[in-house]
Amino acid sequence: MPMNDEFWGVINPEELYTLDALKRRLGIRDATLRAARRAGLQVYYKHGRGFVYGRDWIKYVCSPVASAEPIEVGI
C-alpha cells in the first residue's frame, strides 16, 4: 500500500497490520513495539512475519496497565 493512501496515526480495528506497517502508521520505534508486546499486545505470526489486529492495538492502548515508559510532568 502506498504511503499516501495511509492515514498516519489511524488504526482500523477490522484491519490486520504487519509489524512494519503498524510502526510506520503510528510513527513508533522498535522499542515501543517491544514494550507493548511485553505488556500484553497480541502478535500473530505466519510464515515468519508478525501481524497485529487493529482491535488488539486499540485494546492495548485503552488498557489500564501502567505504561512501561515513565512520563515526566512539569510543574
PQR file of N, CA, C, O and H, with PARSE charges and radii, in Angstrom:
ATOM      1  N   MET A   1       0.844  -1.172   0.000 -0.4000 1.5000
ATOM      2  CA  MET A   1       0.000   0.000   0.000 -0.0000 2.0000
ATOM      3  C   MET A   1       0.891   1.238   0.000  0.5500 1.7000
ATOM      4  O   MET A   1       1.784   1.339   0.841 -0.5500 1.4000
ATOM      5  N   PRO A   2       0.682   2.166  -0.900 -0.5600 1.5000
ATOM      6  CA  PRO A   2       1.490   3.379  -0.930  0.2800 2.0000
ATOM      7  C   PRO A   2       1.279   4.222   0.322  0.5500 1.7000
ATOM      8  O   PRO A   2       0.194   4.232   0.902 -0.5500 1.4000
ATOM      9  N   MET A   3       2.319   4.919   0.724 -0.4000 1.5000
ATOM     10  CA  MET A   3       2.264   5.712   1.953 -0.0000 2.0000
ATOM     11  C   MET A   3       1.187   6.785   1.889  0.5500 1.7000
ATOM     12  O   MET A   3       0.564   7.080   2.908 -0.5500 1.4000
ATOM     13  H   MET A   3       3.201   4.911   0.253  0.4000 1.0000
ATOM     14  N   ASN A   4       0.947   7.382   0.712 -0.4000 1.5000
ATOM     15  CA  ASN A   4      -0.030   8.464   0.638 -0.0000 2.0000
ATOM     16  C   ASN A   4      -1.468   7.967   0.785  0.5500 1.7000
ATOM     17  O   ASN A   4      -2.371   8.782   0.974 -0.5500 1.4000
ATOM     18  H   ASN A   4       1.453   7.142  -0.116  0.4000 1.0000
ATOM     19  N   ASP A   5      -1.707   6.659   0.706 -0.4000 1.5000
ATOM     20  CA  ASP A   5      -3.039   6.106   0.915 -0.0000 2.0000
ATOM     21  C   ASP A   5      -3.295   5.781   2.382  0.5500 1.7000
ATOM     22  O   ASP A   5      -4.422   5.455   2.753 -0.5500 1.4000
ATOM     23  H   ASP A   5      -0.973   5.997   0.552  0.4000 1.0000
ATOM     24  N   GLU A   6      -2.275   5.864   3.211 -0.4000 1.5000
ATOM     25  CA  GLU A   6      -2.412   5.555   4.627 -0.0000 2.0000
ATOM     26  C   GLU A   6      -2.777   6.809   5.394  0.5500 1.7000
ATOM     27  O   GLU A   6      -2.388   7.916   5.021 -0.5500 1.4000
ATOM     28  H   GLU A   6      -1.359   6.129   2.910  0.4000 1.0000
ATOM     29  N   PHE A   7      -3.524   6.628   6.463 -0.4000 1.5000
ATOM     30  CA  PHE A   7      -3.850   7.721   7.357 -0.0000 2.0000
ATOM     31  C   PHE A   7      -2.934   7.596   8.555  0.5500 1.7000
ATOM     32  O   PHE A   7      -3.105   6.690   9.371 -0.5500 1.4000
ATOM     33  H   PHE A   7      -3.840   5.729   6.765  0.4000 1.0000
ATOM     34  N   TRP A   8      -1.969   8.484   8.676 -0.4000 1.5000
ATOM     35  CA  TRP A   8      -0.975   8.420   9.732 -0.0000 2.0000
ATOM     36  C   TRP A   8      -1.661   8.532  11.085  0.5500 1.7000
ATOM     37  O   TRP A   8      -2.441   9.455  11.317 -0.5500 1.4000
ATOM     38  H   TRP A   8      -1.830   9.220   8.013  0.4000 1.0000
ATOM     39  N   GLY A   9      -1.370   7.600  11.968 -0.4000 1.5000
ATOM     40  CA  GLY A   9      -1.903   7.622  13.314 -0.0000 2.0000
ATOM     41  C   GLY A   9      -3.286   7.005  13.467  0.5500 1.7000
ATOM     42  O   GLY A   9      -3.807   6.935  14.580 -0.5500 1.4000
ATOM     43  H   GLY A   9      -0.736   6.850  11.779  0.4000 1.0000
ATOM     44  N   VAL A  10      -3.893   6.556  12.367 -0.4000 1.5000
ATOM     45  CA  VAL A  10      -5.237   5.981  12.425 -0.0000 2.0000
ATOM     46  C   VAL A  10      -5.145   4.464  12.288  0.5500 1.7000
ATOM     47  O   VAL A  10      -4.538   3.946  11.351 -0.5500 1.4000
ATOM     48  H   VAL A  10      -3.471   6.613  11.462  0.4000 1.0000
ATOM     49  N   ILE A  11      -5.758   3.763  13.239 -0.4000 1.5000
ATOM     50  CA  ILE A  11      -5.777   2.299  13.215 -0.0000 2.0000
ATOM     51  C   ILE A  11      -7.228   1.839  13.127  0.5500 1.7000
ATOM     52  O   ILE A  11      -8.062   2.220  13.948 -0.5500 1.4000
ATOM     53  H   ILE A  11      -6.252   4.184  14.001  0.4000 1.0000
ATOM     54  N   ASN A  12      -7.515   1.019  12.128 -0.4000 1.5000
ATOM     55  CA  ASN A  12      -8.850   0.467  11.934 -0.0000 2.0000
ATOM     56  C   ASN A  12      -8.943  -0.855  12.704  0.5500 1.7000
ATOM     57  O   ASN A  12      -8.113  -1.739  12.491 -0.5500 1.4000
ATOM     58  H   ASN A  12      -6.837   0.709  11.461  0.4000 1.0000
ATOM     59  N   PRO A  13      -9.914  -1.008  13.580 -0.5600 1.5000
ATOM     60  CA  PRO A  13     -10.000  -2.236  14.374  0.2800 2.0000
ATOM     61  C   PRO A  13     -10.248  -3.489  13.541  0.5500 1.7000
ATOM     62  O   PRO A  13      -9.991  -4.595  14.017 -0.5500 1.4000
ATOM     63  N   GLU A  14     -10.732  -3.349  12.332 -0.4000 1.5000
ATOM     64  CA  GLU A  14     -11.040  -4.503  11.490 -0.0000 2.0000
ATOM     65  C   GLU A  14      -9.912  -4.865  10.515  0.5500 1.7000
ATOM     66  O   GLU A  14     -10.083  -5.759   9.686 -0.5500 1.4000
ATOM     67  H   GLU A  14     -10.940  -2.451  11.945  0.4000 1.0000
ATOM     68  N   GLU A  15      -8.771  -4.188  10.603 -0.4000 1.5000
ATOM     69  CA  GLU A  15      -7.660  -4.461   9.695 -0.0000 2.0000
ATOM     70  C   GLU A  15      -6.537  -5.206  10.405  0.5500 1.7000
ATOM     71  O   GLU A  15      -6.342  -5.080  11.614 -0.5500 1.4000
ATOM     72  H   GLU A  15      -8.632  -3.462  11.276  0.4000 1.0000
ATOM     73  N   LEU A  16      -5.809  -5.980   9.618 -0.4000 1.5000
ATOM     74  CA  LEU A  16      -4.638  -6.713  10.086 -0.0000 2.0000
ATOM     75  C   LEU A  16      -3.410  -5.985   9.551  0.5500 1.7000
ATOM     76  O   LEU A  16      -3.324  -5.720   8.351 -0.5500 1.4000
ATOM     77  H   LEU A  16      -5.968  -6.082   8.636  0.4000 1.0000
ATOM     78  N   TYR A  17      -2.459  -5.658  10.425 -0.4000 1.5000
ATOM     79  CA  TYR A  17      -1.272  -4.889  10.044 -0.0000 2.0000
ATOM     80  C   TYR A  17      -0.022  -5.727  10.242  0.5500 1.7000
ATOM     81  O   TYR A  17       0.084  -6.464  11.222 -0.5500 1.4000
ATOM     82  H   TYR A  17      -2.529  -5.873  11.399  0.4000 1.0000
ATOM     83  N   THR A  18       0.925  -5.621   9.319 -0.4000 1.5000
ATOM     84  CA  THR A  18       2.235  -6.203   9.581 -0.0000 2.0000
ATOM     85  C   THR A  18       2.882  -5.335  10.654  0.5500 1.7000
ATOM     86  O   THR A  18       2.473  -4.192  10.859 -0.5500 1.4000
ATOM     87  H   THR A  18       0.840  -5.022   8.523  0.4000 1.0000
ATOM     88  N   LEU A  19       3.880  -5.867  11.335 -0.4000 1.5000
ATOM     89  CA  LEU A  19       4.555  -5.075  12.363 -0.0000 2.0000
ATOM     90  C   LEU A  19       5.163  -3.815  11.773  0.5500 1.7000
ATOM     91  O   LEU A  19       5.099  -2.747  12.382 -0.5500 1.4000
ATOM     92  H   LEU A  19       4.212  -6.795  11.169  0.4000 1.0000
ATOM     93  N   ASP A  20       5.757  -3.933  10.582 -0.4000 1.5000
ATOM     94  CA  ASP A  20       6.353  -2.758   9.929 -0.0000 2.0000
ATOM     95  C   ASP A  20       5.294  -1.718   9.581  0.5500 1.7000
ATOM     96  O   ASP A  20       5.508  -0.522   9.785 -0.5500 1.4000
ATOM     97  H   ASP A  20       5.809  -4.800  10.087  0.4000 1.0000
ATOM     98  N   ALA A  21       4.151  -2.168   9.057 -0.4000 1.5000
ATOM     99  CA  ALA A  21       3.082  -1.231   8.705 -0.0000 2.0000
ATOM    100  C   ALA A  21       2.534  -0.531   9.944  0.5500 1.7000
ATOM    101  O   ALA A  21       2.239   0.664   9.909 -0.5500 1.4000
ATOM    102  H   ALA A  21       3.978  -3.139   8.892  0.4000 1.0000
ATOM    103  N   LEU A  22       2.400  -1.275  11.037 -0.4000 1.5000
ATOM    104  CA  LEU A  22       1.902  -0.690  12.278 -0.0000 2.0000
ATOM    105  C   LEU A  22       2.873   0.375  12.793  0.5500 1.7000
ATOM    106  O   LEU A  22       2.454   1.470  13.169 -0.5500 1.4000
ATOM    107  H   LEU A  22       2.640  -2.246  11.066  0.4000 1.0000
ATOM    108  N   LYS A  23       4.156   0.058  12.810 -0.4000 1.5000
ATOM    109  CA  LYS A  23       5.164   1.027  13.266 -0.0000 2.0000
ATOM    110  C   LYS A  23       5.165   2.267  12.383  0.5500 1.7000
ATOM    111  O   LYS A  23       5.236   3.390  12.882 -0.5500 1.4000
ATOM    112  H   LYS A  23       4.497  -0.831  12.504  0.4000 1.0000
ATOM    113  N   ARG A  24       5.088   2.065  11.081 -0.4000 1.5000
ATOM    114  CA  ARG A  24       5.111   3.194  10.145 -0.0000 2.0000
ATOM    115  C   ARG A  24       3.862   4.054  10.314  0.5500 1.7000
ATOM    116  O   ARG A  24       3.951   5.281  10.348 -0.5500 1.4000
ATOM    117  H   ARG A  24       5.030   1.153  10.675  0.4000 1.0000
ATOM    118  N   ARG A  25       2.714   3.421  10.418 -0.4000 1.5000
ATOM    119  CA  ARG A  25       1.461   4.161  10.519 -0.0000 2.0000
ATOM    120  C   ARG A  25       1.377   4.956  11.817  0.5500 1.7000
ATOM    121  O   ARG A  25       0.857   6.072  11.829 -0.5500 1.4000
ATOM    122  H   ARG A  25       2.641   2.424  10.390  0.4000 1.0000
ATOM    123  N   LEU A  26       1.887   4.386  12.913 -0.4000 1.5000
ATOM    124  CA  LEU A  26       1.815   5.056  14.210 -0.0000 2.0000
ATOM    125  C   LEU A  26       3.020   5.939  14.501  0.5500 1.7000
ATOM    126  O   LEU A  26       2.994   6.749  15.428 -0.5500 1.4000
ATOM    127  H   LEU A  26       2.309   3.479  12.903  0.4000 1.0000
ATOM    128  N   GLY A  27       4.076   5.783  13.707 -0.4000 1.5000
ATOM    129  CA  GLY A  27       5.285   6.568  13.954 -0.0000 2.0000
ATOM    130  C   GLY A  27       6.000   6.130  15.214  0.5500 1.7000
ATOM    131  O   GLY A  27       6.583   6.952  15.922 -0.5500 1.4000
ATOM    132  H   GLY A  27       4.097   5.126  12.954  0.4000 1.0000
ATOM    133  N   ILE A  28       5.958   4.820  15.499 -0.4000 1.5000
ATOM    134  CA  ILE A  28       6.621   4.302  16.693 -0.0000 2.0000
ATOM    135  C   ILE A  28       7.875   3.537  16.317  0.5500 1.7000
ATOM    136  O   ILE A  28       8.047   3.132  15.168 -0.5500 1.4000
ATOM    137  H   ILE A  28       5.484   4.153  14.924  0.4000 1.0000
ATOM    138  N   ARG A  29       8.741   3.344  17.284 -0.4000 1.5000
ATOM    139  CA  ARG A  29      10.008   2.641  17.060 -0.0000 2.0000
ATOM    140  C   ARG A  29       9.913   1.202  17.531  0.5500 1.7000
ATOM    141  O   ARG A  29       8.932   0.801  18.156 -0.5500 1.4000
ATOM    142  H   ARG A  29       8.602   3.673  18.218  0.4000 1.0000
ATOM    143  N   ASP A  30      10.946   0.432  17.223 -0.4000 1.5000
ATOM    144  CA  ASP A  30      11.007  -0.966  17.641 -0.0000 2.0000
ATOM    145  C   ASP A  30      10.869  -1.102  19.156  0.5500 1.7000
ATOM    146  O   ASP A  30      10.177  -1.998  19.640 -0.5500 1.4000
ATOM    147  H   ASP A  30      11.743   0.758  16.715  0.4000 1.0000
ATOM    148  N   ALA A  31      11.521  -0.219  19.899 -0.4000 1.5000
ATOM    149  CA  ALA A  31      11.494  -0.301  21.366 -0.0000 2.0000
ATOM    150  C   ALA A  31      10.071  -0.130  21.905  0.5500 1.7000
ATOM    151  O   ALA A  31       9.687  -0.803  22.861 -0.5500 1.4000
ATOM    152  H   ALA A  31      12.083   0.509  19.506  0.4000 1.0000
ATOM    153  N   THR A  32       9.305   0.748  21.308 -0.4000 1.5000
ATOM    154  CA  THR A  32       7.924   0.959  21.734 -0.0000 2.0000
ATOM    155  C   THR A  32       7.092  -0.288  21.472  0.5500 1.7000
ATOM    156  O   THR A  32       6.289  -0.695  22.312 -0.5500 1.4000
ATOM    157  H   THR A  32       9.617   1.295  20.531  0.4000 1.0000
ATOM    158  N   LEU A  33       7.282  -0.884  20.320 -0.4000 1.5000
ATOM    159  CA  LEU A  33       6.542  -2.098  19.985 -0.0000 2.0000
ATOM    160  C   LEU A  33       6.957  -3.257  20.887  0.5500 1.7000
ATOM    161  O   LEU A  33       6.111  -4.050  21.300 -0.5500 1.4000
ATOM    162  H   LEU A  33       7.934  -0.553  19.637  0.4000 1.0000
ATOM    163  N   ARG A  34       8.251  -3.365  21.197 -0.4000 1.5000
ATOM    164  CA  ARG A  34       8.712  -4.414  22.118 -0.0000 2.0000
ATOM    165  C   ARG A  34       8.068  -4.254  23.487  0.5500 1.7000
ATOM    166  O   ARG A  34       7.632  -5.233  24.091 -0.5500 1.4000
ATOM    167  H   ARG A  34       8.938  -2.721  20.861  0.4000 1.0000
ATOM    168  N   ALA A  35       8.009  -3.010  23.978 -0.4000 1.5000
ATOM    169  CA  ALA A  35       7.390  -2.747  25.282 -0.0000 2.0000
ATOM    170  C   ALA A  35       5.909  -3.111  25.258  0.5500 1.7000
ATOM    171  O   ALA A  35       5.390  -3.662  26.229 -0.5500 1.4000
ATOM    172  H   ALA A  35       8.364  -2.214  23.487  0.4000 1.0000
ATOM    173  N   ALA A  36       5.235  -2.809  24.168 -0.4000 1.5000
ATOM    174  CA  ALA A  36       3.809  -3.145  24.040 -0.0000 2.0000
ATOM    175  C   ALA A  36       3.620  -4.652  24.039  0.5500 1.7000
ATOM    176  O   ALA A  36       2.678  -5.161  24.647 -0.5500 1.4000
ATOM    177  H   ALA A  36       5.657  -2.361  23.380  0.4000 1.0000
ATOM    178  N   ARG A  37       4.504  -5.368  23.365 -0.4000 1.5000
ATOM    179  CA  ARG A  37       4.405  -6.824  23.325 -0.0000 2.0000
ATOM    180  C   ARG A  37       4.642  -7.419  24.708  0.5500 1.7000
ATOM    181  O   ARG A  37       3.950  -8.355  25.108 -0.5500 1.4000
ATOM    182  H   ARG A  37       5.269  -4.956  22.872  0.4000 1.0000
ATOM    183  N   ARG A  38       5.605  -6.889  25.433 -0.4000 1.5000
ATOM    184  CA  ARG A  38       5.866  -7.368  26.797 -0.0000 2.0000
ATOM    185  C   ARG A  38       4.691  -7.076  27.721  0.5500 1.7000
ATOM    186  O   ARG A  38       4.443  -7.811  28.676 -0.5500 1.4000
ATOM    187  H   ARG A  38       6.168  -6.129  25.108  0.4000 1.0000
ATOM    188  N   ALA A  39       3.974  -6.002  27.430 -0.4000 1.5000
ATOM    189  CA  ALA A  39       2.831  -5.608  28.266 -0.0000 2.0000
ATOM    190  C   ALA A  39       1.541  -6.312  27.848  0.5500 1.7000
ATOM    191  O   ALA A  39       0.485  -6.062  28.428 -0.5500 1.4000
ATOM    192  H   ALA A  39       4.176  -5.404  26.654  0.4000 1.0000
ATOM    193  N   GLY A  40       1.619  -7.190  26.843 -0.4000 1.5000
ATOM    194  CA  GLY A  40       0.446  -7.991  26.515 -0.0000 2.0000
ATOM    195  C   GLY A  40      -0.137  -7.822  25.133  0.5500 1.7000
ATOM    196  O   GLY A  40      -1.128  -8.481  24.818 -0.5500 1.4000
ATOM    197  H   GLY A  40       2.477  -7.392  26.371  0.4000 1.0000
ATOM    198  N   LEU A  41       0.427  -6.970  24.285 -0.4000 1.5000
ATOM    199  CA  LEU A  41      -0.097  -6.829  22.924 -0.0000 2.0000
ATOM    200  C   LEU A  41       0.010  -8.166  22.195  0.5500 1.7000
ATOM    201  O   LEU A  41       1.089  -8.756  22.138 -0.5500 1.4000
ATOM    202  H   LEU A  41       1.232  -6.435  24.540  0.4000 1.0000
ATOM    203  N   GLN A  42      -1.088  -8.641  21.644 -0.4000 1.5000
ATOM    204  CA  GLN A  42      -1.121  -9.921  20.936 -0.0000 2.0000
ATOM    205  C   GLN A  42      -0.541  -9.754  19.533  0.5500 1.7000
ATOM    206  O   GLN A  42      -1.008  -8.920  18.757 -0.5500 1.4000
ATOM    207  H   GLN A  42      -1.965  -8.161  21.690  0.4000 1.0000
ATOM    208  N   VAL A  43       0.472 -10.546  19.216 -0.4000 1.5000
ATOM    209  CA  VAL A  43       1.077 -10.553  17.885 -0.0000 2.0000
ATOM    210  C   VAL A  43       0.912 -11.955  17.313  0.5500 1.7000
ATOM    211  O   VAL A  43       1.201 -12.946  17.984 -0.5500 1.4000
ATOM    212  H   VAL A  43       0.851 -11.223  19.847  0.4000 1.0000
ATOM    213  N   TYR A  44       0.450 -12.031  16.083 -0.4000 1.5000
ATOM    214  CA  TYR A  44       0.239 -13.304  15.397 -0.0000 2.0000
ATOM    215  C   TYR A  44       1.350 -13.500  14.375  0.5500 1.7000
ATOM    216  O   TYR A  44       1.702 -12.563  13.659 -0.5500 1.4000
ATOM    217  H   TYR A  44       0.215 -11.226  15.538  0.4000 1.0000
ATOM    218  N   TYR A  45       1.900 -14.693  14.301 -0.4000 1.5000
ATOM    219  CA  TYR A  45       2.979 -14.979  13.361 -0.0000 2.0000
ATOM    220  C   TYR A  45       2.524 -15.992  12.330  0.5500 1.7000
ATOM    221  O   TYR A  45       1.876 -16.984  12.662 -0.5500 1.4000
ATOM    222  H   TYR A  45       1.614 -15.454  14.883  0.4000 1.0000
ATOM    223  N   LYS A  46       2.865 -15.736  11.083 -0.4000 1.5000
ATOM    224  CA  LYS A  46       2.574 -16.648   9.985 -0.0000 2.0000
ATOM    225  C   LYS A  46       3.695 -16.501   8.964  0.5500 1.7000
ATOM    226  O   LYS A  46       3.986 -15.401   8.494 -0.5500 1.4000
ATOM    227  H   LYS A  46       3.391 -14.930  10.813  0.4000 1.0000
ATOM    228  N   HIS A  47       4.315 -17.621   8.631 -0.4000 1.5000
ATOM    229  CA  HIS A  47       5.388 -17.652   7.628 -0.0000 2.0000
ATOM    230  C   HIS A  47       6.507 -16.669   7.955  0.5500 1.7000
ATOM    231  O   HIS A  47       7.062 -16.019   7.069 -0.5500 1.4000
ATOM    232  H   HIS A  47       4.078 -18.515   9.013  0.4000 1.0000
ATOM    233  N   GLY A  48       6.824 -16.574   9.226 -0.4000 1.5000
ATOM    234  CA  GLY A  48       7.958 -15.746   9.639 -0.0000 2.0000
ATOM    235  C   GLY A  48       7.678 -14.260   9.720  0.5500 1.7000
ATOM    236  O   GLY A  48       8.607 -13.478   9.921 -0.5500 1.4000
ATOM    237  H   GLY A  48       6.373 -17.101   9.946  0.4000 1.0000
ATOM    238  N   ARG A  49       6.430 -13.844   9.571 -0.4000 1.5000
ATOM    239  CA  ARG A  49       6.084 -12.424   9.657 -0.0000 2.0000
ATOM    240  C   ARG A  49       5.111 -12.205  10.799  0.5500 1.7000
ATOM    241  O   ARG A  49       4.254 -13.045  11.073 -0.5500 1.4000
ATOM    242  H   ARG A  49       5.675 -14.479   9.408  0.4000 1.0000
ATOM    243  N   GLY A  50       5.255 -11.060  11.467 -0.4000 1.5000
ATOM    244  CA  GLY A  50       4.376 -10.725  12.581 -0.0000 2.0000
ATOM    245  C   GLY A  50       3.247  -9.814  12.139  0.5500 1.7000
ATOM    246  O   GLY A  50       3.433  -8.928  11.304 -0.5500 1.4000
ATOM    247  H   GLY A  50       5.952 -10.377  11.245  0.4000 1.0000
ATOM    248  N   PHE A  51       2.061 -10.047  12.717 -0.4000 1.5000
ATOM    249  CA  PHE A  51       0.876  -9.268  12.387 -0.0000 2.0000
ATOM    250  C   PHE A  51       0.150  -8.879  13.671  0.5500 1.7000
ATOM    251  O   PHE A  51       0.189  -9.601  14.667 -0.5500 1.4000
ATOM    252  H   PHE A  51       1.911 -10.767  13.395  0.4000 1.0000
ATOM    253  N   VAL A  52      -0.515  -7.720  13.627 -0.4000 1.5000
ATOM    254  CA  VAL A  52      -1.312  -7.251  14.753 -0.0000 2.0000
ATOM    255  C   VAL A  52      -2.668  -6.803  14.210  0.5500 1.7000
ATOM    256  O   VAL A  52      -2.738  -6.053  13.237 -0.5500 1.4000
ATOM    257  H   VAL A  52      -0.547  -7.134  12.818  0.4000 1.0000
ATOM    258  N   TYR A  53      -3.744  -7.270  14.847 -0.4000 1.5000
ATOM    259  CA  TYR A  53      -5.073  -6.762  14.514 -0.0000 2.0000
ATOM    260  C   TYR A  53      -5.216  -5.370  15.102  0.5500 1.7000
ATOM    261  O   TYR A  53      -4.740  -5.100  16.205 -0.5500 1.4000
ATOM    262  H   TYR A  53      -3.687  -7.879  15.637  0.4000 1.0000
ATOM    263  N   GLY A  54      -5.866  -4.500  14.370 -0.4000 1.5000
ATOM    264  CA  GLY A  54      -6.111  -3.151  14.862 -0.0000 2.0000
ATOM    265  C   GLY A  54      -6.843  -3.160  16.183  0.5500 1.7000
ATOM    266  O   GLY A  54      -6.547  -2.350  17.061 -0.5500 1.4000
ATOM    267  H   GLY A  54      -6.252  -4.719  13.475  0.4000 1.0000
ATOM    268  N   ARG A  55      -7.807  -4.075  16.339 -0.4000 1.5000
ATOM    269  CA  ARG A  55      -8.581  -4.145  17.586 -0.0000 2.0000
ATOM    270  C   ARG A  55      -7.692  -4.516  18.773  0.5500 1.7000
ATOM    271  O   ARG A  55      -7.940  -4.077  19.897 -0.5500 1.4000
ATOM    272  H   ARG A  55      -8.048  -4.733  15.626  0.4000 1.0000
ATOM    273  N   ASP A  56      -6.646  -5.333  18.523 -0.4000 1.5000
ATOM    274  CA  ASP A  56      -5.726  -5.687  19.609 -0.0000 2.0000
ATOM    275  C   ASP A  56      -4.876  -4.489  20.017  0.5500 1.7000
ATOM    276  O   ASP A  56      -4.598  -4.303  21.201 -0.5500 1.4000
ATOM    277  H   ASP A  56      -6.445  -5.689  17.610  0.4000 1.0000
ATOM    278  N   TRP A  57      -4.459  -3.670  19.043 -0.4000 1.5000
ATOM    279  CA  TRP A  57      -3.700  -2.461  19.365 -0.0000 2.0000
ATOM    280  C   TRP A  57      -4.564  -1.500  20.177  0.5500 1.7000
ATOM    281  O   TRP A  57      -4.113  -0.951  21.182 -0.5500 1.4000
ATOM    282  H   TRP A  57      -4.684  -3.821  18.080  0.4000 1.0000
ATOM    283  N   ILE A  58      -5.809  -1.299  19.738 -0.4000 1.5000
ATOM    284  CA  ILE A  58      -6.723  -0.393  20.433 -0.0000 2.0000
ATOM    285  C   ILE A  58      -6.990  -0.895  21.855  0.5500 1.7000
ATOM    286  O   ILE A  58      -7.023  -0.104  22.797 -0.5500 1.4000
ATOM    287  H   ILE A  58      -6.176  -1.745  18.922  0.4000 1.0000
ATOM    288  N   LYS A  59      -7.178  -2.193  22.008 -0.4000 1.5000
ATOM    289  CA  LYS A  59      -7.392  -2.783  23.335 -0.0000 2.0000
ATOM    290  C   LYS A  59      -6.171  -2.538  24.226  0.5500 1.7000
ATOM    291  O   LYS A  59      -6.313  -2.194  25.399 -0.5500 1.4000
ATOM    292  H   LYS A  59      -7.152  -2.836  21.242  0.4000 1.0000
ATOM    293  N   TYR A  60      -4.984  -2.715  23.667 -0.4000 1.5000
ATOM    294  CA  TYR A  60      -3.751  -2.464  24.427 -0.0000 2.0000
ATOM    295  C   TYR A  60      -3.658  -0.996  24.855  0.5500 1.7000
ATOM    296  O   TYR A  60      -3.360  -0.703  26.013 -0.5500 1.4000
ATOM    297  H   TYR A  60      -4.869  -2.995  22.713  0.4000 1.0000
ATOM    298  N   VAL A  61      -3.909  -0.089  23.933 -0.4000 1.5000
ATOM    299  CA  VAL A  61      -3.789   1.340  24.233 -0.0000 2.0000
ATOM    300  C   VAL A  61      -4.800   1.762  25.294  0.5500 1.7000
ATOM    301  O   VAL A  61      -4.490   2.596  26.144 -0.5500 1.4000
ATOM    302  H   VAL A  61      -4.151  -0.327  22.992  0.4000 1.0000
ATOM    303  N   CYS A  62      -5.985   1.204  25.256 -0.4000 1.5000
ATOM    304  CA  CYS A  62      -7.047   1.571  26.199 -0.0000 2.0000
ATOM    305  C   CYS A  62      -6.973   0.818  27.524  0.5500 1.7000
ATOM    306  O   CYS A  62      -7.765   1.082  28.429 -0.5500 1.4000
ATOM    307  H   CYS A  62      -6.237   0.526  24.566  0.4000 1.0000
ATOM    308  N   SER A  63      -6.036  -0.109  27.647 -0.4000 1.5000
ATOM    309  CA  SER A  63      -5.946  -0.891  28.877 -0.0000 2.0000
ATOM    310  C   SER A  63      -5.423  -0.030  30.022  0.5500 1.7000
ATOM    311  O   SER A  63      -4.643   0.896  29.803 -0.5500 1.4000
ATOM    312  H   SER A  63      -5.393  -0.323  26.912  0.4000 1.0000
ATOM    313  N   PRO A  64      -5.854  -0.338  31.242 -0.5600 1.5000
ATOM    314  CA  PRO A  64      -5.425   0.453  32.400  0.2800 2.0000
ATOM    315  C   PRO A  64      -4.019   0.116  32.898  0.5500 1.7000
ATOM    316  O   PRO A  64      -3.566   0.691  33.887 -0.5500 1.4000
ATOM    317  N   VAL A  65      -3.326  -0.801  32.233 -0.4000 1.5000
ATOM    318  CA  VAL A  65      -1.978  -1.186  32.649 -0.0000 2.0000
ATOM    319  C   VAL A  65      -1.061   0.021  32.509  0.5500 1.7000
ATOM    320  O   VAL A  65      -1.111   0.740  31.511 -0.5500 1.4000
ATOM    321  H   VAL A  65      -3.694  -1.269  31.429  0.4000 1.0000
ATOM    322  N   ALA A  66      -0.234   0.232  33.508 -0.4000 1.5000
ATOM    323  CA  ALA A  66       0.695   1.371  33.502 -0.0000 2.0000
ATOM    324  C   ALA A  66       1.667   1.260  32.339  0.5500 1.7000
ATOM    325  O   ALA A  66       2.074   0.163  31.956 -0.5500 1.4000
ATOM    326  H   ALA A  66      -0.193  -0.352  34.318  0.4000 1.0000
ATOM    327  N   SER A  67       2.027   2.386  31.795 -0.4000 1.5000
ATOM    328  CA  SER A  67       2.977   2.447  30.693 -0.0000 2.0000
ATOM    329  C   SER A  67       4.346   1.979  31.159  0.5500 1.7000
ATOM    330  O   SER A  67       4.729   2.193  32.309 -0.5500 1.4000
ATOM    331  H   SER A  67       1.696   3.277  32.106  0.4000 1.0000
ATOM    332  N   ALA A  68       5.086   1.332  30.246 -0.4000 1.5000
ATOM    333  CA  ALA A  68       6.432   0.877  30.561 -0.0000 2.0000
ATOM    334  C   ALA A  68       7.413   2.049  30.593  0.5500 1.7000
ATOM    335  O   ALA A  68       8.497   1.937  31.164 -0.5500 1.4000
ATOM    336  H   ALA A  68       4.774   1.158  29.312  0.4000 1.0000
ATOM    337  N   GLU A  69       7.033   3.170  29.980 -0.4000 1.5000
ATOM    338  CA  GLU A  69       7.906   4.318  29.932 -0.0000 2.0000
ATOM    339  C   GLU A  69       7.409   5.382  30.916  0.5500 1.7000
ATOM    340  O   GLU A  69       6.227   5.724  30.902 -0.5500 1.4000
ATOM    341  H   GLU A  69       6.152   3.261  29.515  0.4000 1.0000
ATOM    342  N   PRO A  70       8.296   5.911  31.771 -0.5600 1.5000
ATOM    343  CA  PRO A  70       7.868   6.934  32.719  0.2800 2.0000
ATOM    344  C   PRO A  70       7.472   8.224  31.994  0.5500 1.7000
ATOM    345  O   PRO A  70       8.036   8.565  30.954 -0.5500 1.4000
ATOM    346  N   ILE A  71       6.511   8.917  32.551 -0.4000 1.5000
ATOM    347  CA  ILE A  71       6.053  10.181  31.975 -0.0000 2.0000
ATOM    348  C   ILE A  71       6.518  11.300  32.896  0.5500 1.7000
ATOM    349  O   ILE A  71       6.259  11.267  34.099 -0.5500 1.4000
ATOM    350  H   ILE A  71       6.053   8.640  33.395  0.4000 1.0000
ATOM    351  N   GLU A  72       7.209  12.297  32.329 -0.4000 1.5000
ATOM    352  CA  GLU A  72       7.675  13.422  33.116 -0.0000 2.0000
ATOM    353  C   GLU A  72       6.600  14.500  33.114  0.5500 1.7000
ATOM    354  O   GLU A  72       6.055  14.849  32.067 -0.5500 1.4000
ATOM    355  H   GLU A  72       7.419  12.324  31.352  0.4000 1.0000
ATOM    356  N   VAL A  73       6.306  15.016  34.288 -0.4000 1.5000
ATOM    357  CA  VAL A  73       5.294  16.050  34.419 -0.0000 2.0000
ATOM    358  C   VAL A  73       5.992  17.317  34.923  0.5500 1.7000
ATOM    359  O   VAL A  73       6.614  17.313  35.985 -0.5500 1.4000
ATOM    360  H   VAL A  73       6.749  14.733  35.139  0.4000 1.0000
ATOM    361  N   GLY A  74       5.883  18.371  34.167 -0.4000 1.5000
ATOM    362  CA  GLY A  74       6.489  19.644  34.562 -0.0000 2.0000
ATOM    363  C   GLY A  74       5.540  20.445  35.429  0.5500 1.7000
ATOM    364  O   GLY A  74       4.337  20.490  35.174 -0.5500 1.4000
ATOM    365  H   GLY A  74       5.377  18.375  33.304  0.4000 1.0000
ATOM    366  N   ILE A  75       6.086  21.075  36.455 -0.4000 1.5000
ATOM    367  CA  ILE A  75       5.239  21.871  37.361 -0.0000 2.0000
ATOM    368  C   ILE A  75       5.536  23.345  37.171  0.5500 1.7000
ATOM    369  O   ILE A  75       4.933  24.188  37.835 -0.5500 1.4000
ATOM    370  H   ILE A  75       7.064  21.038  36.663  0.4000 1.0000
TER
END
